[in-house]
Amino acid sequence: MLHIEQIDNRIIMYDTDMERFNNVWRDYFDLDTDYNSIKTYLLSKDDKLKEAITEKNGIRILKQDFFETLMSFIISQNKQIPHIKKIVLDLCTAYGKPVGSYGGKVYYSFPQPDELRNVTEEDYKALKTGFRARYLKDAVDKVLSGEIKYDMFVDYDCIKCEKVLTSITGVGMKVANCVMLFGLNKRDAFPVDVWIKRIMEQLYFGKDTDKEVIKKFAKEQFGEYGGYAQQYLFFYARDLGKTN
């Protein structure tokens, strides 16, 4: 558990020490990646990303736990952010372990696969997951059986990763690419949701464009840094309302 506060240009991390910072948080927050070089590369391709990168200059891509990322993005399908946060919180409270408290509130870890071994579809539905309950159960079952595991993806490219991840019931192209980007460290993954589709159409295509066409273009245009370009574009489009 980590409590972070920003005061002016300073970031303060509480409840940790230098050893844990170097062993855990430095990698988690991707602090050793040279983002200036990435920005320079992306801007060398064209100037269409200039405003997005300038406006969202401080974005970093977290290196998150694979299983937690997989389950969270399955939950996220057709849900608003407050609902997603509530379901994830309830899942942690019901099946995770206490990891600490802040402001009088106890916080829980995201449950590991074995802690969800006996959780049924009805149990997931009780957490307001709706049709996603079946998807969550299938994901847990495949992870527990070894059919899906982090190590298998290390040497896979995005095409192979997507094929394997979409073998999980209910996991489509968008969720698979989000899992690759945030949970598998595949920085060339380029998730295409409604926001990305709109901003890419506006900046590059000028017309309604199929998501697969957008993803292929992004691979050619942004290469190994596609995921970084996606994040600048996503937050730029969503937060600043730059899409029509």
C-alpha positions as a Markdown table, in Angstrom:
| # | Residue | x | y | z |
|---|---|---|---|---|
| 1 | Met | 0.0 | 0.0 | 0.0 |
| 2 | Leu | 1.3 | 3.4 | -0.9 |
| 3 | His | 0.0 | 6.9 | -0.2 |
| 4 | Ile | 1.2 | 9.6 | -2.7 |
| 5 | Glu | 0.8 | 13.3 | -2.5 |
| 6 | Gln | 1.8 | 16.1 | -4.9 |
| 7 | Ile | 2.9 | 19.5 | -3.5 |
| 8 | Asp | 3.8 | 21.9 | -6.3 |
| 9 | Asn | 6.4 | 20.0 | -8.3 |
| 10 | Arg | 7.2 | 17.5 | -5.6 |
| 11 | Ile | 5.9 | 14.0 | -5.4 |
| 12 | Ile | 5.9 | 12.6 | -1.9 |
| 13 | Met | 5.5 | 8.9 | -1.2 |
| 14 | Tyr | 4.4 | 7.9 | 2.3 |
| 15 | Asp | 4.6 | 4.6 | 4.1 |
| 16 | Thr | 7.7 | 3.4 | 2.2 |
| 17 | Asp | 11.4 | 3.5 | 2.3 |
| 18 | Met | 14.2 | 3.7 | -0.3 |
| 19 | Glu | 14.7 | 0.0 | -0.5 |
| 20 | Arg | 11.1 | -0.7 | -1.2 |
| 21 | Phe | 10.9 | 2.3 | -3.6 |
| 22 | Asn | 13.8 | 0.9 | -5.6 |
| 23 | Asn | 12.6 | -2.7 | -5.5 |
| 24 | Val | 8.9 | -2.0 | -6.2 |
| 25 | Trp | 7.8 | 1.5 | -7.0 |
| 26 | Arg | 10.6 | 2.6 | -9.3 |
| 27 | Asp | 9.7 | -0.1 | -11.8 |
| 28 | Tyr | 5.9 | 0.1 | -11.2 |
| 29 | Phe | 5.8 | 3.8 | -12.1 |
| 30 | Asp | 8.2 | 3.2 | -15.0 |
| 31 | Leu | 10.6 | 5.8 | -13.7 |
| 32 | Asp | 13.7 | 4.5 | -15.5 |
| 33 | Thr | 12.2 | 4.9 | -19.0 |
| 34 | Asp | 13.4 | 7.8 | -21.0 |
| 35 | Tyr | 10.1 | 9.5 | -21.9 |
| 36 | Asn | 11.9 | 12.4 | -23.5 |
| 37 | Ser | 13.4 | 10.1 | -26.1 |
| 38 | Ile | 10.0 | 8.5 | -26.7 |
| 39 | Lys | 8.4 | 11.9 | -27.2 |
| 40 | Thr | 11.1 | 13.0 | -29.6 |
| 41 | Tyr | 10.6 | 9.8 | -31.6 |
| 42 | Leu | 6.8 | 10.2 | -31.8 |
| 43 | Leu | 7.1 | 13.9 | -32.8 |
| 44 | Ser | 9.6 | 12.9 | -35.5 |
| 45 | Lys | 6.9 | 10.9 | -37.3 |
| 46 | Asp | 4.6 | 13.9 | -37.7 |
| 47 | Asp | 3.4 | 17.0 | -35.7 |
| 48 | Lys | -0.2 | 15.7 | -35.2 |
| 49 | Leu | 0.8 | 14.5 | -31.7 |
| 50 | Lys | 2.4 | 17.7 | -30.6 |
| 51 | Glu | -0.6 | 19.2 | -28.9 |
| 52 | Ala | -1.5 | 15.9 | -27.2 |
| 53 | Ile | 2.1 | 15.4 | -25.9 |
| 54 | Thr | 2.4 | 19.0 | -24.7 |
| 55 | Glu | -1.0 | 18.9 | -22.9 |
| 56 | Lys | -0.4 | 15.5 | -21.4 |
| 57 | Asn | 3.3 | 15.7 | -20.8 |
| 58 | Gly | 3.5 | 13.9 | -17.5 |
| 59 | Ile | 1.8 | 10.6 | -18.5 |
| 60 | Arg | 3.5 | 7.4 | -17.6 |
| 61 | Ile | 2.4 | 3.8 | -18.3 |
| 62 | Leu | 2.3 | 1.8 | -15.1 |
| 63 | Lys | 3.7 | -1.7 | -15.0 |
| 64 | Gln | 0.8 | -3.4 | -13.4 |
| 65 | Asp | 0.2 | -7.0 | -12.3 |
| 66 | Phe | -1.0 | -9.2 | -15.2 |
| 67 | Phe | -3.9 | -11.0 | -13.4 |
| 68 | Glu | -5.2 | -7.8 | -11.8 |
| 69 | Thr | -5.1 | -6.0 | -15.1 |
| 70 | Leu | -6.8 | -8.9 | -16.9 |
| 71 | Met | -9.7 | -9.1 | -14.4 |
| 72 | Ser | -10.1 | -5.3 | -14.1 |
| 73 | Phe | -10.4 | -4.8 | -17.9 |
| 74 | Ile | -12.9 | -7.6 | -18.1 |
| 75 | Ile | -14.9 | -5.8 | -15.5 |
| 76 | Ser | -14.5 | -2.5 | -17.3 |
| 77 | Gln | -16.5 | -3.6 | -20.4 |
| 78 | Asn | -19.4 | -1.2 | -21.0 |
| 79 | Lys | -19.0 | 0.3 | -17.5 |
| 80 | Gln | -18.4 | 3.8 | -16.3 |
| 81 | Ile | -15.3 | 4.5 | -14.3 |
| 82 | Pro | -17.1 | 4.9 | -10.9 |
| 83 | His | -18.9 | 1.6 | -11.4 |
| 84 | Ile | -15.6 | -0.1 | -12.3 |
| 85 | Lys | -13.9 | 1.2 | -9.2 |
| 86 | Lys | -16.7 | 0.1 | -7.0 |
| 87 | Ile | -16.8 | -3.4 | -8.4 |
| 88 | Val | -13.0 | -3.7 | -8.1 |
| 89 | Leu | -13.1 | -2.4 | -4.5 |
| 90 | Asp | -15.9 | -4.8 | -3.6 |
| 91 | Leu | -14.0 | -7.7 | -5.1 |
| 92 | Cys | -10.9 | -6.8 | -3.1 |
| 93 | Thr | -12.8 | -6.4 | 0.1 |
| 94 | Ala | -14.6 | -9.7 | -0.3 |
| 95 | Tyr | -11.7 | -11.9 | -1.4 |
| 96 | Gly | -8.4 | -10.0 | -0.9 |
| 97 | Lys | -6.3 | -9.5 | 2.2 |
| 98 | Pro | -6.0 | -6.4 | 4.4 |
| 99 | Val | -2.9 | -4.4 | 3.4 |
| 100 | Gly | -3.2 | -1.4 | 5.5 |
| 101 | Ser | -5.4 | 1.5 | 6.5 |
| 102 | Tyr | -5.6 | 5.2 | 5.7 |
| 103 | Gly | -8.0 | 7.8 | 7.1 |
| 104 | Gly | -9.7 | 5.1 | 9.2 |
| 105 | Lys | -10.5 | 3.0 | 6.2 |
| 106 | Val | -9.0 | -0.5 | 5.6 |
| 107 | Tyr | -7.7 | -1.3 | 2.2 |
| 108 | Tyr | -7.4 | -4.8 | 0.7 |
| 109 | Ser | -5.1 | -6.5 | -1.9 |
| 110 | Phe | -6.5 | -7.6 | -5.3 |
| 111 | Pro | -7.2 | -11.3 | -4.8 |
| 112 | Gln | -4.9 | -13.8 | -6.3 |
| 113 | Pro | -6.2 | -16.6 | -8.6 |
| 114 | Asp | -6.2 | -19.2 | -5.9 |
| 115 | Glu | -8.2 | -16.9 | -3.6 |
| 116 | Leu | -10.9 | -16.8 | -6.3 |
| 117 | Arg | -10.8 | -20.6 | -7.0 |
| 118 | Asn | -14.2 | -21.3 | -5.4 |
| 119 | Val | -15.9 | -18.1 | -6.4 |
| 120 | Thr | -18.9 | -18.8 | -8.6 |
| 121 | Glu | -20.6 | -16.9 | -11.4 |
| 122 | Glu | -23.4 | -16.1 | -8.9 |
| 123 | Asp | -20.8 | -14.7 | -6.4 |
| 124 | Tyr | -19.5 | -12.4 | -9.1 |
| 125 | Lys | -23.0 | -11.3 | -10.1 |
| 126 | Ala | -23.6 | -10.4 | -6.4 |
| 127 | Leu | -20.8 | -7.8 | -6.9 |
| 128 | Lys | -22.9 | -6.3 | -9.8 |
| 129 | Thr | -20.6 | -7.6 | -12.6 |
| 130 | Gly | -23.6 | -8.7 | -14.6 |
| 131 | Phe | -22.8 | -10.5 | -17.9 |
| 132 | Arg | -19.1 | -10.2 | -17.1 |
| 133 | Ala | -19.5 | -12.8 | -14.3 |
| 134 | Arg | -19.0 | -15.7 | -16.8 |
| 135 | Tyr | -16.0 | -14.0 | -18.3 |
| 136 | Leu | -14.4 | -13.5 | -14.9 |
| 137 | Lys | -15.0 | -17.1 | -13.9 |
| 138 | Asp | -13.5 | -18.3 | -17.2 |
| 139 | Ala | -10.4 | -16.1 | -16.8 |
| 140 | Val | -9.7 | -17.4 | -13.3 |
| 141 | Asp | -10.2 | -21.0 | -14.4 |
| 142 | Lys | -7.8 | -20.6 | -17.3 |
| 143 | Val | -5.2 | -19.0 | -15.1 |
| 144 | Leu | -5.5 | -21.7 | -12.4 |
| 145 | Ser | -5.2 | -24.4 | -15.0 |
| 146 | Gly | -2.0 | -22.9 | -16.5 |
| 147 | Glu | -3.7 | -22.4 | -19.8 |
| 148 | Ile | -3.1 | -18.6 | -19.3 |
| 149 | Lys | -0.1 | -17.4 | -17.4 |
| 150 | Tyr | 2.2 | -14.4 | -17.4 |
| 151 | Asp | 5.4 | -16.3 | -18.4 |
| 152 | Met | 4.0 | -17.6 | -21.6 |
| 153 | Phe | 3.6 | -14.0 | -23.0 |
| 154 | Val | 7.2 | -12.8 | -22.4 |
| 155 | Asp | 8.5 | -13.8 | -25.8 |
| 156 | Tyr | 5.2 | -13.4 | -27.7 |
| 157 | Asp | 4.6 | -10.5 | -30.1 |
| 158 | Cys | 1.3 | -8.6 | -29.9 |
| 159 | Ile | -0.4 | -10.7 | -32.6 |
| 160 | Lys | 0.3 | -13.9 | -30.6 |
| 161 | Cys | -0.6 | -12.3 | -27.3 |
| 162 | Glu | -3.9 | -11.1 | -28.7 |
| 163 | Lys | -4.7 | -14.6 | -30.1 |
| 164 | Val | -4.1 | -16.2 | -26.7 |
| 165 | Leu | -5.9 | -13.6 | -24.6 |
| 166 | Thr | -9.0 | -13.6 | -26.8 |
| 167 | Ser | -9.3 | -17.3 | -26.1 |
| 168 | Ile | -10.7 | -16.2 | -22.7 |
| 169 | Thr | -14.5 | -15.9 | -22.9 |
| 170 | Gly | -15.5 | -12.3 | -23.4 |
| 171 | Val | -12.1 | -10.9 | -24.0 |
| 172 | Gly | -12.0 | -9.0 | -27.3 |
| 173 | Met | -9.4 | -7.0 | -29.2 |
| 174 | Lys | -9.7 | -3.9 | -27.1 |
| 175 | Val | -9.4 | -5.6 | -23.7 |
| 176 | Ala | -6.6 | -7.9 | -25.0 |
| 177 | Asn | -4.6 | -4.8 | -26.1 |
| 178 | Cys | -5.2 | -3.0 | -22.8 |
| 179 | Val | -3.9 | -6.1 | -20.9 |
| 180 | Met | -0.9 | -6.3 | -23.2 |
| 181 | Leu | -0.1 | -2.6 | -22.7 |
| 182 | Phe | -0.6 | -2.3 | -18.9 |
| 183 | Gly | -0.1 | -5.9 | -17.7 |
| 184 | Leu | 2.4 | -7.5 | -20.1 |
| 185 | Asn | 4.7 | -4.5 | -20.8 |
| 186 | Lys | 3.9 | -4.7 | -24.6 |
| 187 | Arg | 4.5 | -1.0 | -25.3 |
| 188 | Asp | 3.6 | -1.4 | -29.0 |
| 189 | Ala | 0.1 | -2.5 | -28.1 |
| 190 | Phe | -2.5 | 0.1 | -29.3 |
| 191 | Pro | -6.0 | -0.4 | -27.7 |
| 192 | Val | -8.7 | 1.2 | -29.8 |
| 193 | Asp | -11.8 | 2.3 | -27.9 |
| 194 | Val | -14.4 | 4.9 | -28.8 |
| 195 | Trp | -12.1 | 7.8 | -27.8 |
| 196 | Ile | -9.1 | 6.6 | -29.8 |
| 197 | Lys | -11.2 | 5.8 | -32.8 |
| 198 | Arg | -12.6 | 9.3 | -32.8 |
| 199 | Ile | -9.3 | 11.1 | -32.3 |
| 200 | Met | -7.5 | 8.9 | -34.9 |
| 201 | Glu | -10.3 | 9.5 | -37.4 |
| 202 | Gln | -10.1 | 13.2 | -36.8 |
| 203 | Leu | -6.3 | 13.5 | -37.0 |
| 204 | Tyr | -5.4 | 10.9 | -39.6 |
| 205 | Phe | -8.3 | 9.6 | -41.6 |
| 206 | Gly | -11.0 | 12.2 | -41.9 |
| 207 | Lys | -13.8 | 9.6 | -42.1 |
| 208 | Asp | -15.3 | 6.7 | -40.2 |
| 209 | Thr | -12.6 | 4.0 | -40.1 |
| 210 | Asp | -12.6 | 0.4 | -39.0 |
| 211 | Lys | -10.8 | -0.3 | -35.8 |
| 212 | Glu | -8.5 | -2.9 | -37.4 |
| 213 | Val | -7.4 | -0.4 | -40.0 |
| 214 | Ile | -6.6 | 2.1 | -37.2 |
| 215 | Lys | -4.6 | -0.5 | -35.3 |
| 216 | Lys | -2.6 | -1.4 | -38.4 |
| 217 | Phe | -1.9 | 2.2 | -39.2 |
| 218 | Ala | -0.7 | 2.8 | -35.6 |
| 219 | Lys | 1.6 | -0.1 | -35.8 |
| 220 | Glu | 3.2 | 1.3 | -38.9 |
| 221 | Gln | 3.2 | 4.9 | -37.7 |
| 222 | Phe | 4.3 | 4.6 | -34.1 |
| 223 | Gly | 6.1 | 1.2 | -34.1 |
| 224 | Glu | 7.4 | 0.1 | -30.7 |
| 225 | Tyr | 6.0 | 3.2 | -29.0 |
| 226 | Gly | 2.4 | 2.7 | -30.1 |
| 227 | Gly | 1.2 | 2.4 | -26.5 |
| 228 | Tyr | 2.7 | 5.7 | -25.5 |
| 229 | Ala | 1.1 | 7.4 | -28.4 |
| 230 | Gln | -2.2 | 5.8 | -27.5 |
| 231 | Gln | -2.0 | 7.2 | -24.0 |
| 232 | Tyr | -1.2 | 10.7 | -25.0 |
| 233 | Leu | -4.1 | 10.6 | -27.5 |
| 234 | Phe | -6.5 | 8.9 | -25.2 |
| 235 | Phe | -6.2 | 11.4 | -22.3 |
| 236 | Tyr | -6.0 | 14.3 | -24.7 |
| 237 | Ala | -9.2 | 13.3 | -26.5 |
| 238 | Arg | -11.1 | 12.4 | -23.3 |
| 239 | Asp | -10.1 | 15.1 | -20.9 |
| 240 | Leu | -9.9 | 18.0 | -23.3 |
| 241 | Gly | -12.9 | 17.0 | -25.5 |
| 242 | Lys | -10.9 | 17.3 | -28.7 |
| 243 | Thr | -13.1 | 15.0 | -30.7 |
| 244 | Asn | -16.2 | 16.0 | -32.6 |
